[in-house]
Amino acid sequence: MATCFECGAPLPSRIYRNTLCESCGADAKVCLNCDFYDVGAQWQCRETISEPVREKNRANFCDFFRPAAASRGSSKKPENDDGARDAFSRLFGDE
């Protein structure tokens, strides 16, 4: 099941251009919710698209759209990032 890029809430199984997240009202058919979205790919898409989509968080007409797996989760920053900071400190030591 796909989840909303904005709030992490589950999205409906069928997503159309006018589908909105029931939790936060964000557009659902957006690049940030797509399985092909990849920040490391050309134009941030693993599909061969003819032109870039400028607003990745706005609804679009892309024919390649496929909802991303729920494991990608929300784009929101985690509440507590001390674990990563502590791991970094253990690895490189404090000076």
C-alpha positions as CSV (number, residue, x, y, z in Angstrom):
1,M,0.0,0.0,0.0
2,A,1.3,3.5,-0.9
3,T,1.7,6.2,1.6
4,C,1.4,10.0,1.4
5,F,4.8,11.7,0.9
6,E,3.6,14.6,3.1
7,C,2.1,12.9,6.2
8,G,2.8,9.1,5.7
9,A,-0.9,8.2,5.8
10,P,-2.1,5.3,3.6
11,L,-3.4,6.2,0.2
12,P,-6.2,4.5,-1.7
13,S,-5.5,1.5,-3.9
14,R,-6.5,3.5,-7.0
15,I,-4.9,6.9,-7.5
16,Y,-6.1,9.4,-10.1
17,R,-4.9,12.9,-11.0
18,N,-7.5,14.4,-8.7
19,T,-7.0,12.0,-5.7
20,L,-6.1,13.7,-2.5
21,C,-4.7,12.3,0.8
22,E,-7.6,11.8,3.1
23,S,-5.4,12.8,6.1
24,C,-3.7,16.0,5.0
25,G,-5.2,16.9,1.6
26,A,-2.0,16.7,-0.4
27,D,-2.2,15.6,-4.0
28,A,-1.6,11.9,-4.4
29,K,-0.6,11.4,-8.0
30,V,2.7,13.2,-7.6
31,C,6.4,12.3,-8.3
32,L,7.1,12.1,-4.6
33,N,4.6,9.2,-4.3
34,C,5.8,7.4,-7.4
35,D,7.9,4.2,-7.4
36,F,10.0,5.7,-10.2
37,Y,11.0,8.8,-8.3
38,D,14.8,8.8,-7.7
39,V,16.8,11.8,-6.7
40,G,19.9,10.3,-8.4
41,A,18.3,9.8,-11.8
42,Q,18.0,12.2,-14.7
43,W,15.1,14.6,-13.8
44,Q,14.6,12.5,-10.6
45,C,12.8,9.8,-12.6
46,R,14.0,6.2,-13.4
47,E,11.6,6.2,-16.4
48,T,12.5,7.7,-19.7
49,I,10.5,10.9,-19.7
50,S,10.6,13.6,-22.4
51,E,10.8,16.6,-20.1
52,P,11.3,17.2,-16.4
53,V,8.4,17.6,-14.0
54,R,9.1,20.9,-12.2
55,E,6.8,20.6,-9.2
56,K,7.3,17.1,-7.8
57,N,4.7,17.6,-5.1
58,R,1.8,18.7,-7.4
59,A,-0.6,16.4,-9.3
60,N,0.5,15.7,-12.9
61,F,-0.5,13.7,-16.0
62,C,2.4,11.2,-16.1
63,D,1.5,7.9,-17.7
64,F,4.3,6.1,-15.9
65,F,3.0,6.8,-12.4
66,R,3.1,3.8,-10.1
67,P,2.4,4.2,-6.4
68,A,5.5,3.7,-4.3
69,A,5.7,0.9,-1.7
70,A,4.8,1.9,1.9
71,S,8.3,1.1,3.0
72,R,9.5,4.5,1.6
73,G,7.4,6.2,4.2
74,S,7.0,9.9,4.7
75,S,9.5,12.5,3.6
76,K,9.2,14.2,6.9
77,K,12.4,14.4,9.1
78,P,12.5,11.9,12.0
79,E,11.7,13.3,15.4
80,N,15.0,12.1,16.9
81,D,18.2,11.9,14.9
82,D,20.5,11.4,17.9
83,G,21.0,7.7,17.0
84,A,22.7,8.7,13.7
85,R,24.7,11.3,15.5
86,D,25.8,8.9,18.2
87,A,26.8,6.3,15.6
88,F,28.8,8.8,13.7
89,S,30.6,9.9,16.9
90,R,31.4,6.3,17.8
91,L,32.8,5.7,14.3
92,F,35.0,8.8,14.1
93,G,35.4,9.7,17.7
94,D,34.9,13.0,19.4
95,E,37.7,15.5,19.1
